[in-house]
Amino acid sequence: MAGSAKDEMDFTIEQLGPCKIQSPIELSHVHGDFRANYVRNDSFVRESIAVYGDLETKTALDKTNLMEKAGPRELIYFDPVHVNAAICTCGGLCPGLNDVMRAIVRCLYNRYGVRRINGFQFGYKGFLPEYQYPVVPLTPDMVDEIHKIGGSFLGTSRGGGNRVVDIVDCIERQNINQLYVLGGDGTQRGAYDIACEIEKRGMKCAVIGIPKTVDNDFEFIDRSFGFETAVQQAKDAVTSIHMEAHSQINGIGLMKVMGRESGFIAMATALASHEANFCLIPEVPFDLDGPNGFLAHLSKRLKERHHAVIIVAEGAGQDLLDATNLKDDSGNKRLADIGTFLRDNIIEYFARSNTHINLKYIDPGYQIRAAVTNANDSIYCERLGNNAVHAAMSGRTKMVVGLVHGKYVHLPIKMVTKQRHYVDPEGSMWRDALDATGQPILMVNNINTIEERVAKMRDK
C-alpha cells in the first residue's frame, strides 16, 4: 500500500453528525494540571514517517497522508442515556478477544454511564433469526474476570456477514445504535457493508471495528492484538521441538504455525527463539528438490550439525501443492496442508538415500489461538477497546481502531481491507530472521521465476 498512488489514499473518517453533547468524562485541555487531556479533532498521525531523498521536499498534509488520532473528545454525538450498544466476535479464535470485550463494556459503563450493552453470540450468526441465540446483557461484573481465560466469552463463528439485510433488520428491531465488531478483514468488510445498509435506511448507528488477525496482516497497523501472545506460545513450542530434535540421531523438528498469506508469526518466532534453522513463509517461494532446493540444504544441515528445526507458515509453499479450490465460511481459500506435505517429503527424501532420521511434527495452531494474552497484549487490548468506545461515542463510523507508529488512530475500514500486509523479503526484519536461522537467502533453482511464483501463490 505504501507504493499506491496518492489519490488512492483517503483516511477521512465518516461521522453520523455534529458533536454537541458535553462528554461525561472529566478531562482537560490544559497541560500541567495532572489531568489527562481530551483529544482535539485536529490531531493527526502521519501515514509515513520515513524520509527519502531531498530533505527540502515538502509534502502537503491532508487526508491522503494524515490519520486521525484516537481518544476521548470533549463533545460527543451520543447521549449516553440513549445508547444501546452491541458487541460481537467473528472468525477464528485469537488471544485477546475477551480482553477487548471487557474493555469496551467497562469503558461504556463506567466512563460514559451507558447501561444497555448487549453481547451477540457466535459472531454475525447471533443476529440471524433462524439461529435464535439469545442476546446476553453485559455488565462490568459479568466481564470482570473474562480476560483471565482464552477463547471468546460470546463465542464466535465464521460466515453470516453477507446476510447484510437480515443483520441490519435485527439491529433496527433491537434499536442498536453502536455496533462493535471484533474480527479479521472479511469480518470488517462485512461490518462496512452493514454500516452502508444502516446509512441507506437513515439509521444513526456507529459501526466500529477492532481488527483481529493473529497473522498480523492488516495494512497500516503496527500489530494486531494477540500477535505477541501467539509468538510467545510458538516460541515455547519451538523450544520443546528443538530439544526433541537435539536429543535424537539426525533429529528433525518440524512445526507449522499460522500465516495464511503473511509469515509474520513464523518470522517473529524464528527471531525470538534463535533455535530454528529454516523459516518458510508465503512471501518467499522455495523449491523442494534440486541442488539449491530446501531438501538439499536440510541434508547439508544434518551432515554438519546432526539436527534441524523448521518453522513453516501454513501458507508457505502453496505453489508446490495442488490447490483445494475450496473456501471456508468466511470466504477464505482453504489451503493445502504444507505441514504434512513437508513431513512426508522429508521422510521419503532421506529414505531414498538410506539416511536415518527421527522427525517430529507438531501443529500447535489451535492451542496458540485459544491462549490467554500475555501482559503486553492485554494492555494493548484494553487500550484498543477504550479507544473504540471513544470513537463510537463521538459518532464516528465505518472505521477501525489501530496502532500506527506507536499511536492509536482511526482508520477507515475501506483502507485497511484493500489489501493484506506482507513480510518484505528485502526488509530488515526478514534479513535479521535469515541471520537467526542461517538459511540461504533463496532456496530456488531458477531465480527468474520468483515474482511469478509469488503472484501465483497469492492467487491460488
TORVEXTI-483844 format. One record per residue (C-alpha): residue in one letter; x, z negated, y negated. Coordinates in Angstrom, 3 decimals. Layout:
residues N
["a", [X, Z, Y]]
...
***
This chain:
residues 460
["m", [0.000, 0.000, 0.000]]
["a", [2.911, -0.625, -2.333]]
["g", [3.528, 3.108, -2.416]]
["s", [-0.069, 4.017, -3.250]]
["a", [-0.878, 5.865, -6.439]]
["k", [-1.691, 3.557, -9.301]]
["d", [-5.209, 4.901, -9.702]]
["e", [-5.969, 3.750, -6.135]]
["m", [-5.242, 0.135, -7.056]]
["d", [-8.031, -1.885, -8.615]]
["f", [-8.058, -5.675, -8.471]]
["t", [-11.240, -6.087, -10.505]]
["i", [-13.388, -8.946, -9.184]]
["e", [-17.136, -8.476, -9.399]]
["q", [-19.359, -11.241, -10.793]]
["l", [-23.052, -11.958, -10.409]]
["g", [-23.459, -12.692, -14.098]]
["p", [-22.104, -14.675, -17.046]]
["c", [-21.000, -18.270, -16.509]]
["k", [-22.980, -20.615, -18.772]]
["i", [-23.109, -23.921, -16.891]]
["q", [-20.573, -26.677, -17.508]]
["s", [-18.667, -27.462, -14.320]]
["p", [-19.248, -30.970, -12.935]]
["i", [-15.540, -31.133, -12.123]]
["e", [-13.921, -33.030, -14.990]]
["l", [-10.633, -31.279, -15.624]]
["s", [-8.753, -30.417, -18.798]]
["h", [-7.216, -27.651, -20.879]]
["v", [-4.564, -29.983, -22.288]]
["h", [-1.101, -30.275, -20.794]]
["g", [0.367, -33.753, -20.608]]
["d", [-2.838, -35.771, -20.153]]
["f", [-2.297, -36.352, -16.396]]
["r", [-5.420, -34.383, -15.519]]
["a", [-5.492, -31.126, -13.615]]
["n", [-6.396, -28.115, -15.719]]
["y", [-9.148, -25.556, -15.442]]
["v", [-8.004, -22.030, -14.631]]
["r", [-8.530, -19.669, -17.526]]
["n", [-10.232, -16.340, -16.928]]
["d", [-7.258, -14.529, -18.419]]
["s", [-4.794, -15.984, -15.873]]
["f", [-3.317, -13.387, -13.535]]
["v", [-0.551, -12.807, -10.983]]
["r", [1.384, -9.526, -10.867]]
["e", [0.833, -7.401, -7.775]]
["s", [4.556, -6.664, -7.577]]
["i", [7.310, -8.949, -8.804]]
["a", [10.147, -6.636, -7.752]]
["v", [12.139, -4.794, -10.398]]
["y", [13.820, -1.459, -9.674]]
["g", [15.872, 0.916, -11.792]]
["d", [15.677, 0.904, -15.575]]
["l", [15.106, -2.626, -16.884]]
["e", [13.855, -1.155, -20.158]]
["t", [10.882, 0.481, -18.443]]
["k", [7.711, -1.305, -19.465]]
["t", [4.633, -1.049, -17.252]]
["a", [1.211, -1.608, -18.792]]
["l", [-0.503, -4.688, -17.385]]
["d", [-4.076, -4.065, -16.295]]
["k", [-6.419, -4.378, -13.306]]
["t", [-4.283, -1.909, -11.339]]
["n", [-1.455, -4.443, -11.048]]
["l", [-2.869, -7.856, -12.016]]
["m", [-4.639, -10.214, -9.610]]
["e", [-6.987, -12.887, -10.895]]
["k", [-5.753, -16.449, -10.355]]
["a", [-7.943, -18.652, -8.202]]
["g", [-9.140, -22.129, -9.104]]
["p", [-11.914, -24.077, -10.860]]
["r", [-13.395, -22.671, -14.051]]
["e", [-14.782, -24.767, -16.904]]
["l", [-18.001, -22.755, -16.964]]
["i", [-19.695, -21.812, -13.701]]
["y", [-22.514, -19.459, -12.721]]
["f", [-24.445, -21.524, -10.187]]
["d", [-26.261, -24.765, -10.918]]
["p", [-25.101, -26.967, -8.003]]
["v", [-28.614, -28.361, -7.588]]
["h", [-29.870, -24.888, -6.683]]
["v", [-27.012, -23.833, -4.403]]
["n", [-27.878, -23.131, -0.780]]
["a", [-24.605, -22.265, 0.956]]
["a", [-23.893, -20.734, 4.357]]
["i", [-20.680, -20.649, 6.405]]
["c", [-19.842, -18.600, 9.493]]
["t", [-16.726, -17.875, 11.554]]
["c", [-16.340, -14.469, 13.188]]
["g", [-13.981, -12.705, 15.582]]
["g", [-11.350, -14.295, 17.795]]
["l", [-10.187, -17.869, 17.504]]
["c", [-7.364, -18.756, 15.144]]
["p", [-5.734, -22.087, 14.268]]
["g", [-7.269, -23.449, 11.069]]
["l", [-10.903, -22.341, 11.285]]
["n", [-12.112, -25.920, 11.311]]
["d", [-9.713, -26.921, 8.536]]
["v", [-11.085, -24.223, 6.211]]
["m", [-14.668, -25.062, 7.124]]
["r", [-14.062, -28.745, 6.427]]
["a", [-12.527, -27.957, 3.040]]
["i", [-15.467, -25.764, 1.996]]
["v", [-18.037, -28.396, 2.927]]
["r", [-16.175, -31.256, 1.275]]
["c", [-15.491, -29.319, -1.934]]
["l", [-19.102, -28.174, -2.249]]
["y", [-20.488, -31.617, -1.504]]
["n", [-18.002, -33.985, -3.132]]
["r", [-16.728, -31.950, -6.077]]
["y", [-19.796, -29.944, -7.073]]
["g", [-22.620, -32.078, -5.714]]
["v", [-24.103, -29.324, -3.522]]
["r", [-26.404, -30.816, -0.878]]
["r", [-27.595, -27.760, 1.061]]
["i", [-24.780, -26.411, 3.234]]
["n", [-25.638, -24.514, 6.405]]
["g", [-23.480, -23.579, 9.359]]
["f", [-24.487, -20.360, 11.130]]
["q", [-23.380, -20.442, 14.749]]
["f", [-21.399, -17.793, 16.630]]
["g", [-20.490, -15.502, 13.761]]
["y", [-22.815, -12.813, 12.475]]
["k", [-24.965, -13.185, 15.586]]
["g", [-26.141, -16.508, 14.187]]
["f", [-28.057, -14.540, 11.526]]
["l", [-29.826, -12.262, 14.029]]
["p", [-33.325, -13.313, 15.141]]
["e", [-33.034, -12.390, 18.815]]
["y", [-30.279, -14.948, 19.460]]
["q", [-32.252, -17.868, 17.998]]
["y", [-29.205, -20.005, 17.318]]
["p", [-30.296, -22.975, 15.188]]
["v", [-28.723, -23.412, 11.763]]
["v", [-26.516, -26.513, 11.565]]
["p", [-26.825, -28.612, 8.379]]
["l", [-23.294, -29.567, 7.313]]
["t", [-22.188, -32.735, 5.533]]
["p", [-18.765, -34.283, 4.910]]
["d", [-19.426, -36.926, 7.569]]
["m", [-20.171, -34.211, 10.139]]
["v", [-16.991, -32.226, 9.463]]
["d", [-14.634, -35.062, 8.602]]
["e", [-12.775, -35.010, 11.942]]
["i", [-13.040, -31.366, 12.963]]
["h", [-9.593, -30.435, 11.638]]
["k", [-8.152, -32.508, 14.475]]
["i", [-9.471, -30.129, 17.121]]
["g", [-8.864, -26.437, 17.762]]
["g", [-11.367, -23.643, 18.109]]
["s", [-14.388, -23.289, 15.841]]
["f", [-16.860, -26.107, 15.255]]
["l", [-19.583, -23.499, 14.657]]
["g", [-18.499, -21.188, 17.458]]
["t", [-17.513, -17.580, 16.965]]
["s", [-18.251, -14.135, 18.343]]
["r", [-17.315, -10.518, 17.819]]
["g", [-19.732, -7.893, 16.601]]
["g", [-23.045, -8.056, 14.816]]
["g", [-21.599, -7.259, 11.402]]
["n", [-23.066, -3.759, 11.497]]
["r", [-26.576, -5.256, 11.532]]
["v", [-26.440, -5.498, 7.748]]
["v", [-30.172, -5.219, 7.021]]
["d", [-31.075, -7.886, 9.607]]
["i", [-28.368, -10.236, 8.324]]
["v", [-29.491, -9.872, 4.710]]
["d", [-33.113, -10.355, 5.796]]
["c", [-32.028, -13.727, 7.207]]
["i", [-30.090, -14.604, 4.050]]
["e", [-33.177, -13.748, 1.981]]
["r", [-35.541, -15.755, 4.212]]
["q", [-33.251, -18.775, 4.091]]
["n", [-32.752, -18.486, 0.299]]
["i", [-28.969, -18.476, 0.757]]
["n", [-27.080, -17.856, -2.490]]
["q", [-23.496, -18.457, -1.338]]
["l", [-22.035, -16.997, 1.860]]
["y", [-18.572, -17.956, 3.102]]
["v", [-17.218, -15.685, 5.833]]
["l", [-14.108, -16.588, 7.852]]
["g", [-12.821, -13.549, 9.702]]
["g", [-10.442, -10.615, 10.017]]
["d", [-10.512, -7.174, 8.444]]
["g", [-13.503, -5.969, 10.471]]
["t", [-15.413, -9.111, 9.586]]
["q", [-14.550, -8.727, 5.906]]
["r", [-15.669, -5.087, 5.902]]
["g", [-18.958, -6.381, 7.266]]
["a", [-19.040, -9.013, 4.507]]
["y", [-18.575, -6.279, 1.909]]
["d", [-21.451, -4.247, 3.359]]
["i", [-23.609, -7.373, 3.359]]
["a", [-22.735, -8.011, -0.299]]
["c", [-23.657, -4.425, -1.181]]
["e", [-27.043, -4.753, 0.547]]
["i", [-27.615, -8.057, -1.276]]
["e", [-26.834, -6.333, -4.564]]
["k", [-29.121, -3.422, -3.682]]
["r", [-32.015, -5.844, -3.243]]
["g", [-31.319, -7.509, -6.585]]
["m", [-30.487, -10.847, -4.969]]
["k", [-27.981, -13.243, -6.506]]
["c", [-25.736, -14.329, -3.649]]
["a", [-21.964, -14.723, -3.814]]
["v", [-20.108, -13.397, -0.753]]
["i", [-16.642, -14.914, -0.393]]
["g", [-14.242, -14.122, 2.439]]
["i", [-11.452, -16.281, 3.768]]
["p", [-9.134, -13.810, 5.550]]
["k", [-8.457, -14.886, 9.131]]
["t", [-6.000, -12.970, 11.254]]
["v", [-3.416, -14.690, 13.379]]
["d", [-1.500, -11.383, 13.365]]
["n", [-0.814, -11.861, 9.616]]
["d", [-1.685, -8.229, 8.918]]
["f", [-3.798, -8.425, 5.749]]
["e", [-2.407, -6.279, 2.944]]
["f", [-1.011, -8.063, -0.163]]
["i", [-1.408, -11.606, 1.233]]
["d", [1.783, -13.624, 1.841]]
["r", [0.491, -15.013, 5.106]]
["s", [-2.847, -15.645, 6.740]]
["f", [-3.871, -19.138, 7.801]]
["g", [-2.928, -20.105, 11.342]]
["f", [0.103, -17.828, 11.403]]
["e", [2.684, -20.615, 11.085]]
["t", [0.949, -22.622, 13.820]]
["a", [0.911, -19.559, 16.079]]
["v", [4.640, -19.044, 15.562]]
["q", [5.324, -22.710, 16.319]]
["q", [3.304, -22.520, 19.526]]
["a", [5.011, -19.273, 20.532]]
["k", [8.424, -20.749, 19.773]]
["d", [7.710, -23.669, 22.106]]
["a", [6.704, -21.212, 24.844]]
["v", [9.951, -19.258, 24.333]]
["t", [11.934, -22.470, 24.735]]
["s", [10.311, -23.049, 28.130]]
["i", [10.685, -19.488, 29.372]]
["h", [14.311, -19.399, 28.211]]
["m", [15.008, -22.474, 30.327]]
["e", [13.365, -20.760, 33.305]]
["a", [15.454, -17.618, 32.817]]
["h", [18.691, -19.520, 32.227]]
["s", [18.190, -21.548, 35.409]]
["q", [17.762, -18.548, 37.726]]
["i", [20.036, -15.847, 39.156]]
["n", [19.569, -12.928, 36.761]]
["g", [16.572, -14.731, 35.305]]
["i", [14.283, -12.749, 33.008]]
["g", [11.698, -14.411, 30.801]]
["l", [9.019, -12.031, 29.503]]
["m", [6.427, -13.282, 27.029]]
["k", [3.599, -11.363, 25.380]]
["v", [2.253, -12.576, 22.033]]
["m", [-0.499, -11.424, 19.681]]
["g", [0.142, -8.477, 17.400]]
["r", [-2.195, -5.540, 17.853]]
["e", [-0.654, -3.281, 15.215]]
["s", [1.751, -5.608, 13.407]]
["g", [4.582, -7.503, 15.032]]
["f", [4.876, -10.441, 12.646]]
["i", [4.347, -13.172, 15.263]]
["a", [6.881, -11.645, 17.658]]
["m", [9.428, -11.155, 14.879]]
["a", [8.982, -14.640, 13.425]]
["t", [9.134, -16.220, 16.887]]
["a", [12.398, -14.430, 17.645]]
["l", [13.845, -15.698, 14.370]]
["a", [12.557, -19.233, 14.858]]
["s", [13.698, -19.621, 18.459]]
["h", [17.048, -17.757, 18.492]]
["e", [16.570, -17.639, 22.269]]
["a", [15.107, -14.146, 22.577]]
["n", [17.346, -11.189, 23.392]]
["f", [14.733, -8.489, 22.850]]
["c", [11.822, -8.360, 20.430]]
["l", [9.480, -5.403, 20.900]]
["i", [6.941, -4.698, 18.156]]
["p", [4.391, -1.943, 17.416]]
["e", [6.276, -0.700, 14.362]]
["v", [9.434, 0.216, 16.299]]
["p", [8.995, 2.599, 19.268]]
["f", [11.269, 2.297, 22.286]]
["d", [11.976, 4.304, 25.415]]
["l", [11.734, 2.648, 28.776]]
["d", [14.206, 4.853, 30.641]]
["g", [17.275, 6.875, 29.724]]
["p", [20.797, 5.883, 28.632]]
["n", [19.565, 4.306, 25.388]]
["g", [16.256, 3.024, 26.759]]
["f", [15.124, -0.578, 26.979]]
["l", [15.761, -0.943, 30.716]]
["a", [19.365, 0.240, 30.366]]
["h", [20.002, -2.318, 27.626]]
["l", [18.292, -5.049, 29.639]]
["s", [20.546, -4.224, 32.602]]
["k", [23.589, -4.444, 30.350]]
["r", [22.443, -7.830, 29.059]]
["l", [22.066, -9.193, 32.606]]
["k", [25.518, -7.993, 33.585]]
["e", [27.050, -9.722, 30.573]]
["r", [25.011, -12.952, 30.366]]
["h", [23.034, -13.136, 33.664]]
["h", [19.735, -13.956, 31.960]]
["a", [17.472, -12.469, 29.289]]
["v", [14.381, -13.377, 27.254]]
["i", [11.973, -10.721, 25.988]]
["i", [9.201, -11.174, 23.413]]
["v", [6.726, -8.311, 23.232]]
["a", [3.800, -7.951, 20.825]]
["e", [0.587, -6.823, 22.514]]
["g", [0.501, -3.587, 20.531]]
["a", [4.097, -2.567, 21.261]]
["g", [4.879, 0.474, 23.389]]
["q", [1.329, 1.795, 23.442]]
["d", [2.670, 5.360, 23.378]]
["l", [4.151, 4.674, 26.814]]
["l", [0.802, 3.716, 28.338]]
["d", [-2.469, 5.514, 28.994]]
["a", [-4.962, 4.834, 26.227]]
["t", [-8.128, 2.988, 27.307]]
["n", [-10.284, 4.837, 24.720]]
["l", [-12.453, 1.718, 24.617]]
["k", [-13.353, -0.639, 21.774]]
["d", [-14.352, -4.290, 21.681]]
["d", [-17.479, -5.646, 19.984]]
["s", [-15.606, -5.852, 16.679]]
["g", [-14.736, -2.152, 16.803]]
["n", [-11.060, -2.780, 17.575]]
["k", [-9.446, -0.454, 20.083]]
["r", [-8.795, -2.064, 23.445]]
["l", [-5.085, -1.943, 24.090]]
["a", [-3.448, -1.154, 27.386]]
["d", [-1.545, -4.175, 28.733]]
["i", [2.097, -3.798, 27.700]]
["g", [2.988, -7.153, 29.257]]
["t", [2.097, -6.304, 32.844]]
["f", [3.397, -2.751, 32.320]]
["l", [6.846, -4.062, 31.381]]
["r", [6.784, -6.659, 34.145]]
["d", [6.057, -4.074, 36.833]]
["n", [8.552, -1.537, 35.490]]
["i", [11.348, -4.119, 35.175]]
["i", [10.808, -5.238, 38.777]]
["e", [10.744, -1.642, 40.020]]
["y", [13.857, -0.648, 37.996]]
["f", [16.046, -3.393, 39.411]]
["a", [14.653, -2.949, 42.928]]
["r", [15.853, 0.660, 42.855]]
["s", [19.413, -0.484, 42.179]]
["n", [19.057, -3.323, 44.713]]
["t", [19.757, -5.881, 41.957]]
["h", [18.384, -9.361, 42.490]]
["i", [16.319, -10.653, 39.546]]
["n", [13.941, -13.547, 39.022]]
["l", [11.265, -12.587, 36.471]]
["k", [8.772, -14.978, 34.911]]
["y", [5.953, -13.505, 32.807]]
["i", [3.657, -15.525, 30.547]]
["d", [0.880, -14.694, 28.084]]
["p", [0.073, -17.826, 26.048]]
["g", [-2.237, -15.979, 23.633]]
["y", [-5.444, -17.970, 24.123]]
["q", [-3.545, -21.254, 24.183]]
["i", [-1.996, -20.314, 20.830]]
["r", [-5.296, -19.205, 19.287]]
["a", [-7.038, -22.467, 20.175]]
["a", [-4.259, -24.738, 18.892]]
["v", [-4.656, -27.394, 16.210]]
["t", [-2.918, -26.459, 12.954]]
["n", [0.484, -27.780, 12.022]]
["a", [0.879, -29.689, 8.753]]
["n", [1.712, -26.725, 6.527]]
["d", [-1.141, -24.590, 7.863]]
["s", [-3.546, -27.496, 7.438]]
["i", [-2.562, -27.818, 3.775]]
["y", [-2.941, -24.065, 3.318]]
["c", [-6.411, -24.068, 4.892]]
["e", [-7.537, -26.936, 2.687]]
["r", [-6.499, -25.096, -0.448]]
["l", [-7.996, -21.786, 0.690]]
["g", [-11.335, -23.489, 1.329]]
["n", [-11.305, -25.255, -2.042]]
["n", [-10.463, -22.063, -3.926]]
["a", [-13.167, -20.141, -2.068]]
["v", [-15.719, -22.662, -3.358]]
["h", [-14.419, -22.470, -6.929]]
["a", [-14.750, -18.670, -6.768]]
["a", [-18.316, -18.773, -5.445]]
["m", [-19.451, -21.378, -7.963]]
["s", [-18.207, -19.108, -10.764]]
["g", [-20.370, -16.281, -9.421]]
["r", [-17.596, -14.115, -8.040]]
["t", [-18.425, -11.934, -5.055]]
["k", [-17.150, -9.177, -2.732]]
["m", [-13.752, -10.903, -2.667]]
["v", [-11.382, -12.936, -0.538]]
["v", [-9.052, -15.768, -1.468]]
["g", [-5.389, -15.349, -0.576]]
["l", [-1.854, -16.461, -1.321]]
["v", [0.242, -13.849, -3.164]]
["h", [3.792, -14.645, -4.346]]
["g", [3.017, -18.313, -3.703]]
["k", [-0.067, -18.296, -5.971]]
["y", [-3.721, -18.457, -4.952]]
["v", [-5.583, -15.384, -6.173]]
["h", [-8.863, -13.491, -5.904]]
["l", [-8.648, -10.129, -4.123]]
["p", [-11.400, -7.522, -3.757]]
["i", [-12.429, -7.097, -0.128]]
["k", [-12.101, -3.322, -0.521]]
["m", [-8.430, -3.651, -1.464]]
["v", [-7.297, -5.943, 1.358]]
["t", [-9.118, -3.934, 4.030]]
["k", [-7.864, -0.474, 3.011]]
["q", [-5.015, -0.642, 5.489]]
["r", [-3.089, -3.137, 7.585]]
["h", [0.135, -4.845, 6.625]]
["y", [3.039, -3.840, 8.863]]
["v", [6.535, -5.088, 9.575]]
["d", [9.014, -2.970, 7.625]]
["p", [11.609, -1.756, 10.167]]
["e", [14.008, -1.217, 7.255]]
["g", [13.259, -4.587, 5.657]]
["s", [15.414, -7.689, 5.502]]
["m", [13.308, -9.823, 7.866]]
["w", [13.443, -7.303, 10.708]]
["r", [17.185, -6.930, 10.046]]
["d", [17.569, -10.692, 10.481]]
["a", [15.448, -10.605, 13.640]]
["l", [17.805, -7.979, 15.096]]
["d", [20.720, -10.251, 14.226]]
["a", [18.968, -13.122, 16.027]]
["t", [18.285, -11.142, 19.206]]
["g", [21.404, -8.992, 19.271]]
["q", [19.379, -5.998, 20.471]]
["p", [20.180, -2.441, 19.370]]
["i", [18.577, -1.176, 16.157]]
["l", [16.797, 1.512, 18.166]]
["m", [16.279, 1.901, 21.901]]
["v", [15.284, 5.567, 21.956]]
["n", [16.937, 8.650, 23.351]]
["n", [15.666, 11.066, 20.700]]
["i", [15.652, 9.651, 17.179]]
["n", [13.839, 12.708, 15.827]]
["t", [10.567, 11.610, 17.474]]
["i", [10.373, 8.172, 15.796]]
["e", [7.944, 8.905, 12.953]]
["e", [5.686, 10.989, 15.170]]
["r", [5.513, 8.229, 17.766]]
["v", [4.674, 5.558, 15.187]]
["a", [1.843, 7.728, 13.874]]
["k", [0.513, 8.264, 17.406]]
["m", [0.623, 4.553, 18.157]]
["r", [-1.482, 3.762, 15.094]]
["d", [-3.985, 6.439, 16.012]]
["k", [-4.107, 5.655, 19.706]]
***
